[in-house]
Amino acid sequence: MVNLRMARVLVSGSSGPIGKALLPTLRANGAHITRLVRNNAPPTYSDEQTIPWHPEQPLPADLLSGFDAVIHLAGETIVGRWTESKKSKIRDSRVTGTRNLAQSLAQVKHRPQIFLCSSAIGYYGDRGEEVLTEDSSPGTGFLAEVCQEWEAATHAAAEAGIRTVAIRTGVVLSREGGALAKMLPAFKMGAGGKIGDGRHWMSWIDVQDLVGAIHHILKSDLLYGPVNMVAPRPVTNAEFTQTLASVLSRPAVFPMPAFAVKLLFGEMGETVLLGSQRVEPTQLVSSGYPFRFRELRASLQNTPQNVVPVHLQM
C-alpha cells in the first residue's frame, strides 16, 4: 500500500488529460511529484522535479531509485489516419518506452512499491455483444496487438517483485479534448446522431472515477495485473449519442453511416469508432471501489456543456 502523504511519485504522460486530472489530486494528498518529461519541459510547480527522458532509450537506474510509485501514462495519440508511420509511432511509444522503463526499474536498488502502466480496452478487440472481464482472452487487430505487447513490456518490473498494474482504460468522459470531440459541434447544432447502426458497445468512465480508481489501486495491495477502468454500466453507441444529445438539449437524428466513418477515418475509424467492447470492471468492483458515476447521464450532466466532454484514451 502506498501512503501518498510524503510519498515520492514518478509520472510520465503528465501533460495528457488523465495526467492533468491526476497530478493535482496526488499533490493534494501530500505526494511529491517528479515528472518524466521530453524536451526538457519546465516544472508545473516551483517545488516539482523533472527528469528528461527519451522513451526509445533506457533510463539510468540511479535516476529512478527511491520512488514509492511509478505511474506511466505516456503514449502517442491514436487519433489520426493510421499510416504505417503513424502505426509505428503508436506502437513504439508504448511498447519500447514501457519496456525500457520497466527494465530500468528492475535494476533499481530501492524499487517502487507499484508500477502502474496505461493500457486500453482495445486489448479485447471488436467483440460484439460478448461481456468482457480481465480474464477474457485478447482480441485481434492492430490495437489489440499493441495492447498485448504494451502489457507484456511491463514484465521486467513484475519479475523484479514490483507490484505491476495495467489499467485498461475505456472512453474517458473528461473536460479535456480528444478524438470524439469532433462529434460535439454537430451535436450542439442538432446534427449529431449514432455512428453506423449504433449497436456497438461503448465502455466509458468518468475522469473523476478514473482518478479515484488510480488512488484506490495505489492503496490496495491486492490489485495487480490488468484492471478494467470502465464504469459498471456500458452503453451502446445509440444510447450514448441519444444521452449526449439529451444532455445538450438537442436532437440526435443524423446518423453517420459506417461507410462514411471508414471513408473519413480509415482503419482508425473502423476500429475505434465502430468497434464494440462490452467491458465490466470486475477487479474494481470486487475490491470495493465506490464508483461516483455509474450512469452515463449523471457523468455527462456533471461536465460543463461549454467544454468538450469526451476524450478517447489510449
N, C-alpha and C positions, 0 to 999 in steps of 0.2 A: 504494500500500500504506500502510495506517495502522499506524504503530508505536504501540501502546497505551501504552507507557511514557511518561508525561508528556503524553499526548495529551489534548486538550480534546474532550469528547464531550457533545453535547446530546441529551437523550432526552425524548420525550413518551410518555404512557401508562405511566409507570414504576410506577404502583401496581397494574397488572394482573398476572396470573400470569406472563406472559413477562417483563415488566419486573422483577418481583421476583426472578426467577431469573437474569436477565441482569446487572443492575447490580452485584451483589457480585463477579461474575467480571471485569467491566471494572475495578472498583476494585482487585481482587487483581492485575491485570496492570499497574497503575500509572496508569490513566487518571484524569483529573479530570472528574467528572461535574457537569453542570448539568442540572437537570430543568425542563422546561416544565410548569407546574402551573396548575390552575384553582383559584379561590377562595383564593389566597394560602396554599396548603398549606405547612407548615413543612418545613425540610430534614430528611432522614432522618439525615444525619451532620452533625457540627458544622462540618466543613470543606467541606460541599457548598453549591453555589449554586443558586438557583431563579430562574426568570423567569416571572412571571404572564402568562397568555395567555388569549385568548378565541378559539376556533377559527374563529368566524364573522367575525373581524376580522384584517386583515394585521398582522404584527409589524413594528415599526420595524427597518430593516435594520441599524442600528448595534448593536442588541442581539444580532445573530446573527453578527457579524464575529469571525473568529479561531478558530472551531471546526474541528477536524480531521475530525470525523464528526458527522452528524446522524442519529439513529435515531428514526423516527416510528412509534409503536405505538398511538396514541390512536384511540378509536372507540367509539361507543355499542354496548353489547352487543346481539347479535341474539336473545338469549333473551327469550321473552315472545310473546304473541299479536301478530301483525302488523296492528295497526290502521293506518289511514292516518297517524295522528300518529306511531306507532312507526316506520313506514317512513321518514317524513321525517327523524326523528332519526338513524336508521341511515345514511341516505344523506348528509345534511348534515354529520354529524360526521366522515365520511370524506372526502367529495368537497370540500366547502367548506374544511374545515380543512387538508387536504393542499394544495389549490390555493393558499391564502393563504400557507402555509409555503413552498411551492416558489417562489412569486413573490417572496417576501421574500428567500429565499436567493439567487435570481438577481441581486438588486440589491446584494448584499454585496460590499464591496471585497475582503476576504480570505475567499474562499469555501472551504467544506469540500471535502475530497477525495472524500467519498462522502455521498450522501443515500440512506439505506436506509429504505424505507417498507413497512409491512404491506400485504398483500393477502390473498387466500384462494383455495383451490381451488374455491370457489364460482364463480369465473371461468368454469369449464368447463360449469356447469350439470349436469343429470342426463343422463349419457351411457352408462348401462348397462354393457356389457362392454368398451366401447372403451378401449384403452390410451392414456393422455393424457400428452403431454410439453409442455414450454414452447412448442413450435411448434404445438401443437394450436389449432384455432380456438376462439373464445369460444362459450359456450353462450347459452341464452335463459332468461328468468325474472328475477325481482326481484334475487336475489343476483348472478347473472351480470352483469346490467346495472350494479349498484352497483360490482362489482369492476372492470368495464371503465372506468367513469367515474373510479373511485378511482385506477387506474393512470395514466389519461390526465391526471389532475390534477398528476402529478409532472413533466410535460413541460417546464415553465418552467425547472426546475433542470437537466434534461438538456440543454436547448438552450443553457444558460449554461456548459456544459462540465463540470458536476459529474457524476461517475460515479453513476448513479442505478440502484438495485436495488429491485424489487418482490418481496417474499418471499410467495409463495402458500402459505399455511400450511394444513395439514390438521388432523386431530384430534390435539391435543396431550395426551400422557399426562403428567400433572403431579400434584404434591402439593396443588395448589390446586383449588377447586371450579369448576363450570361447568354447562353445560346438561345433559350426560349424567350429571352427578352424581345426578340424580333416579333413575337406574337402580339405584344402589348399595343402598339399603335393601331393595328387592325381591330383589336377588341375594344379599345377606347372609342373608336369610330363606329362601333356596332357592326363591323365587317369581319369579326372573328368566327371561328367555328372549329369543329372537330377535325382531326388530321386522319386522312384515309377513312376507313369505316368506323373509327372511334372505339373499336372493341379491344384494342391492345391495352394492357395494364401499365399504369404508371405508379411506381413506388416512390413516395415522397417523404420528406421530413422537414419540419420547421427548423430554421437555423438555430433557434434557441434550444430546441431539443438536441440538435446535433452537438452544440457546445456543452449542454448539460450531460449528454451521454459520454463525451470525452472525459469530463470531470469524473463521472461515475466509473469509467474504465480505469482511470488513474488510481482511484481509491479502492478498487476491487481486485484483489489478487487472484480471484477465481476466474477472471475473464482473460482468456488468451486465445491465440489463433484468430480465425475470421469472426467478425461481428457485423451483422447486417445493420446498417444505420438508416433505417426507414421507420416511418410511423406504423402503428399496428393495423391501419386500415388503408390499403392501397385502393386506387380508383381506376376505372377505365379512362381512356383519353376523352371519351364523350362526356363522362361525369366531370372530369377535371375542367374541360372547356366550358361546360354549362355552369359550373360553380363559379369559375373565374368571371364569366360574363355577368352572372347574377350579382356578385360582389361589386363589380364595376357599374351595375345598373345599366347594362347594355344587352342587346340580343346576341345570340351566337348562331347565326343561320347561314353562314357562308363557309362551308367546309373546304379544306384543302385536299383535293384528290391525291391518292397515293402516287399516281404518275407524275403529278406536279412536284411533290416532295422529292422524288428521285431525280427529276429533271433539274430542280433548283439546287439541291444539296448533294446529289450523287450518293455514294456509299455511306457517307456520314448520315444523311437524312434517312436512308433506308434502315440503317442500323439503330440510330439513336432516336429518331422521331417516330418511326413505325414499329420498332422492336417492342416486344411485350415481356415484362418481368413482374410477376406477381409474388413479391417477396415479403416474408414475415420476419420480424425482429426477435427471433426465438431467444437468442442469448441475452438481449437486453431485458426482455420480459421475464425470463426465468431468474435473472439476477436481481430483479426488483427495481429496475429503473422506472421512476414515476413520470411518464410522458406528460408534458404540459399540453401538447396539441395532438390529440388522437384523431380529430376530424379535420378534413381539408378546409371546410368553410371557416372554422374558427381561426385557423392559421392565416388564411388569406385576409380575413377581416381584421386581423391584428397587424397586418402590414399596411402602412400608409399607401393610399391609392395614387398619390402623386409621384411615387417612385416605382421602379421596376420590381415586381415581387417574385420573380422566379429566376433561379440560377441552376444550370445543369452542371453537376460536379463530376469531374473525373480528372 
